[in-house]
């Protein structure tokens, strides 16, 4: 599943990064988001907090040309 995460500084609450991560569940998504942010910003992951995390909506599958969807 795909998740959207917003990472903030744990002490100041300052917004650091928004990212999309792939994970099997919310717990793994949070860990992946912090890992991604720590690598991108070269910060200590223990100084980061995921404040907003939600599953991204799945896009509807496209119909093949000439087929109707009911």
C-alpha positions in Angstrom: 0.0 0.0 0.0 1.0 3.6 -0.6 1.1 6.1 2.3 1.6 9.9 2.4 3.6 11.1 5.4 4.6 14.5 6.8 7.7 14.5 8.9 8.4 17.1 11.7 11.2 17.9 14.0 10.5 16.1 17.3 11.6 19.0 19.5 10.6 22.1 17.7 7.6 20.7 15.7 9.0 22.3 12.5 7.9 20.7 9.3 10.8 18.9 7.6 9.5 16.8 4.7 6.5 15.3 2.9 6.9 12.0 1.2 5.1 9.0 -0.1 6.2 5.5 1.0 5.2 1.9 0.3 4.5 -0.4 3.2 2.4 -3.3 4.3 0.8 -1.4 7.3 0.8 1.9 9.1 3.7 0.9 11.5 6.0 0.0 8.6 4.9 3.1 6.7 5.9 5.3 9.7 9.3 3.6 9.9 9.9 3.9 6.2 9.0 7.6 6.2 11.4 8.4 9.0 14.2 6.4 7.3 13.5 8.2 4.0 13.5 11.6 5.7 16.7 10.9 7.7 18.5 9.9 4.5 17.2 12.8 2.5 18.0 15.4 5.2 21.0 13.7 6.7 19.4 14.0 10.2 19.1 11.7 13.1 16.0 9.6 12.8 15.4 9.8 16.6 14.9 13.6 16.2 12.0 13.1 13.8 8.3 12.5 14.2 5.6 11.5 11.7 2.7 13.8 12.5 0.4 13.0 9.6 0.2 9.6 7.9 -2.6 8.3 5.8 -3.1 5.7 3.1 -3.3 7.1 -0.4 -6.5 6.5 -2.3 -6.3 3.9 -5.0 -6.8 5.1 -8.5 -9.6 3.4 -10.4 -8.4 1.0 -13.0 -8.6 2.3 -16.6 -11.0 0.6 -18.9 -9.7 -1.1 -22.0 -10.6 0.8 -25.2 -14.0 0.0 -26.4 -15.2 -1.6 -23.1 -17.9 -0.1 -20.9 -17.6 -0.2 -17.1 -20.8 -0.9 -15.2 
